[in-house]
Amino acid sequence: MQNDSEENGRGAGPERPRPSAPLLPVQARRTAAWCLVGLLIAAVVALVVWLCVELSAAVTPVLLALLGSGLLGPLYRRLVAMKLNRSLAAGLTCAVLVVVVGGAGFIVVNALVNSGDQIISSLRQAAKDLSQHFGAAGTSLDDLASKSKGLVTNFGGTAASGLLTGVSAVGQFLAASVLALLLTFFFLRDSDKAVRTLHHWAPGSSAPQLERMARRGFQAIEGFMRGTTFIALIDAICITVGLLILRVPGAIGLGALVFVGAYIPYLGAFISGAVAILVALADRGFVIALWALGVVLAVQVLEGHVLQPMIQSRTVKMHPATVLLAITAGAGVAGILGMLLSVPLTAAVTGVLHELREYYAAGPDSGDTGPAASPASS
């Protein structure tokens, strides 16, 4: 008993406080941390989108200049490789850009204007035929065609009655076009200066990686613009030839609609193809409409299984769901212009993310820290 009491006396002392148990398990805390990161990223993205919308008068020409530079960038680099002065090469490239965009725009607008009334009347006739078989669906299509024609008429009447508003809109469009053209000239001519500025201002040794990210994003824009333009041209030619063979009225205008719609992946091709089939149904009957459907499907199969894998597989790698979400978001932010710009911008972001993933997969100390090639040779 005495030994036990002595042992208890010697062992007695201040007890250490036990650490309190965490309120949440480790998995919940990790989930909360990732949610916080996601909210911060969403807030930054929302702020950037809000600023772009508020500053759209300046942002839109910059984005259009990037698309123009991506479309004719290879021509500029070839001119520079032929020992032309950089300013002269950029000027010639901008002149070609004006000719290409202006000529294509004139052809498309002229074809749509000349065939617009015929296409709309054919759509209304198709709506009447469909309403006899499908009821409400055909009536809705008839209302859509009527509203489209009314919208065009009201726009023309508004532009004629409100001359000041029309002149202001035209002035804004011309100012944005001129600014985009000038920015394209500077983007092409001073790309090497931008690279040197990036190396000068980049913190630490991050300049080579930032340059690779910028090049990867711009290469994605280049790939999208060149590939989409080539695919749109082939789609428009094939569908126009097929509709001319089937003697569908307004074939040239429908082909122009297909060319414009090809810049909105998936959705544009679906809408333009559906319009062509409905016009064929209204004016040439059910059998010719089936042949028109076959032509549209054949062109879409050619595009999806041959042209896109061959042309865009190395530069633009985006899942169709990503493309559709980008189009939806672009339409919600800036309407038709947002739909046209959203996919190339998403391609650029996807290219940057791929570069980041490769960089971190290889490790920051992989040894690839040397300066990249000059823009003229990339």
Steps between C-alpha positions, in 0.01 A plus 500: 500500500782733583678429173183561308446831672859607440474404132179694469663798664798494270289449188258774578551815296328743267313318223564604141196651330359271239473651151147585411345298220447692171147612430507352148673190366793535259292420191246771585775759553661411167166528325439837662845620390436396139159666509664820619751480215216442254309800634809721471558388140131557417517847654809589296340369181179691570699818561692455176178437303336806658798717410498367143130581465543847646804568281363322193579798277871435564493124563314403182759654259779329697331161469426553130863601447614179667273299269628688195860448608433133551334465159781660296792456739663232279495740203676766706767258617560386144543859384746565782689182405530646148705787656222758474496787746278416796284811456459430128415136567244598764349759265468250214345246737244756619421586136440131428284483813286789377461338157417157641260612774344776287457273199357213702270738687375655176433160343319369807291814556415532131394137481289524813337826391414367155367170636368616837138559399489175308644303791257657749200438276611139455532462875148631549371260236684215673344608828152482348570153362638382833210648694262275309686196630656610831271776619667727756855435376420632156312798642801592714726480194260724308506753784880487503521571127247782528689654791829471311361686204333754729827550684683573177222737387493681833877532502494651153218735594676607816824562313314706240298705747771546759783619277707623791482163674589319179796727434617450858483121468683506168760734647559270796534202269747680274699627798521149648603357162773761446627454855505122458693537174757731659538266796551209261782695335669569834445146630674360193782752476586530870461140610874469565492816712213352703711192565795712617269703724365179648851381578583836654196529728440136589585423864794273571568230244136466390546682167568188284198321642275805455620531141425135430151545647435808285624323188290194575188711541566697181573181307159372609338817362697461177396137466136580564482792257685332213335164550148637545531728196618212282229267632232768459605557139486129418162458675352800320626387159380141542156594630456775239589260218265238641212748529564632149487144364172447686380839364414632845420873483738735678786249490768772492352676803468170685863424422598841638297424812688171538834682466413750774344236724814284485677750726258392775590129534220244518220751559563705185521194277179360647302822449626571147446138395147500642418820309624346175288187554188702580543715190536185289187357663294810427598549137601157372301255704566220745727291276734789418501594869624148579774540239593836654512330839734241351725772360516682835568179691769394253676834537476481880645149498782621274565788736482301822695191393745633240547878501505576872732211595739591218496879540433579864614192689848636574406854596148504645407216735172575673220272604165575328341566840763766568428662164124505560542647848732767359247589229220522757706721730610722210141541383393599851777759531518659153238342274607392152839668532557309822411173327756570228778603740438251779637189327839642389547656843414169663749333267767743617420436866504125436842530335637693798362240742657218296834680516469540876411135543802391295722738695398369842496139378862535384598696811623860526864382487466297181768712333279665235569857598668629191354780291242400244524564131427840359144572379614521140615139506239347729 
